[in-house]
Every structure is written in structure tokens, then in C-alpha cells.
């Protein structure tokens, strides 16, 4: 004999979901900053894209794409999308151009404005690539001479 499945009232289900809702949803924010552009790409923990915003999507002026002010607008757009999905915690990966001496101007502005929006930054990681030898440089044995 099979037992009848008990039906749970809707109010009790909602209470259970609220208890489960205490766990914060996490995501990964990949920020690429160069001196010409700023790209912000949010993925879930498995790597699927949630949102992607670039400097060109926010401004029509090419010279302003790497500006910290534009980076704040990028962060606001990301915040709207992430708030709708209920994401509150972020792992941040910052990357700049390979062999670049410094990060682009938009990197710190994005992180700062996301913390002001109420997101919890769990970790900041610099994933900038650097060359490991590579092919022989141009110029010959004695180098380039004036």
C-alpha cells in the first residue's frame, strides 16, 4: 500500500524558503581594465555569464571608456542586475593588460562603488598575465642603437 503524500500549506513553504534565503548567493566579478577601456563580467560560481557591461555600453565617447566616472556607471548597471537576482557577495578578479605596470583607472572605482551599493567583497585577486621569456626580442646582439 502506498501512503498518501501530505500537502503542505503555501504559508509554511514560504517560511521554509525564507529560512533558506538566509544563505547569500555568491558570484565572480571579472574586471578587465586597460588604459583604453573597462570591462566588467559577472559569472556564477560555475562560470556561466550573469551580466556583462563595458565602457562602450555606457558612454558614446571613445576617450572616456577607461574613465573612473564611467566605471561607476558600469558598477551601477551591474548592481541593478545583481540585486534582481539576489546576489550579495562577490569574488573579484582584476586583470590588466599583459606586461602592464599598473591597473587601468576604472578598477578601483568599480570595487569602491559596488561596496557602496551594499555588496560584500569576499576576495580580490589580481590575475594579470605576465610574459615568461617568449621569443627573442628584435634588435640583434648589441641592441637597438640611436
Residue pairs with C-beta under 8 A, 6 or more apart in sequence:
21 86
24 88
24 89
24 120
25 85
25 86
25 87
25 88
25 89
26 45
26 87
26 89
26 90
26 91
26 122
27 42
27 43
27 44
27 45
27 50
27 82
27 87
27 89
27 90
27 91
28 42
28 43
28 44
28 45
28 47
28 90
28 91
28 92
28 93
29 40
29 41
29 42
29 78
29 90
29 91
29 92
29 93
29 110
29 114
30 40
30 41
30 42
30 43
30 93
30 95
31 38
31 39
31 40
31 41
31 92
31 93
31 94
31 95
31 106
31 107
31 110
31 111
32 38
32 39
32 41
32 95
32 96
33 39
33 66
33 71
33 94
33 95
33 96
33 103
33 104
33 105
33 106
33 107
34 66
34 96
34 97
34 100
34 104
35 66
35 97
35 104
35 105
36 65
36 66
37 54
37 55
37 56
37 65
37 66
37 104
38 54
38 55
38 65
38 66
38 70
38 71
38 74
38 104
38 105
38 106
38 107
38 110
39 52
39 53
39 54
39 55
40 52
40 53
40 54
40 74
40 75
40 78
40 110
41 49
41 51
41 52
42 49
42 50
42 51
42 52
42 78
42 81
42 82
42 87
42 90
43 49
43 50
44 50
50 81
50 82
50 85
50 87
51 77
51 78
51 81
51 82
53 74
53 77
53 78
54 65
54 74
55 64
55 65
55 66
55 67
55 70
55 71
55 74
55 106
56 62
56 65
57 74
57 77
58 70
58 73
58 74
58 77
59 65
59 67
59 70
59 73
64 70
66 104
66 105
66 106
67 105
67 106
68 105
68 106
68 108
68 109
69 109
70 106
71 105
71 106
71 107
71 109
71 110
71 113
72 109
72 110
72 113
74 106
74 110
75 109
75 110
75 113
75 114
75 117
76 113
76 117
78 114
79 113
79 114
79 117
79 119
82 88
82 119
87 119
88 118
88 119
88 120
89 119
89 120
89 122
90 114
90 119
90 120
90 121
90 122
91 122
91 123
91 125
92 111
92 121
92 123
92 124
92 125
93 125
93 126
93 127
94 103
94 107
94 111
94 124
94 125
94 126
94 127
94 128
95 126
95 127
95 128
95 129
96 102
96 103
96 104
96 107
96 128
97 104
97 128
98 128
98 129
98 130
98 131
99 130
99 131
100 128
103 126
103 128
111 121
111 124
114 121
115 121
138 144
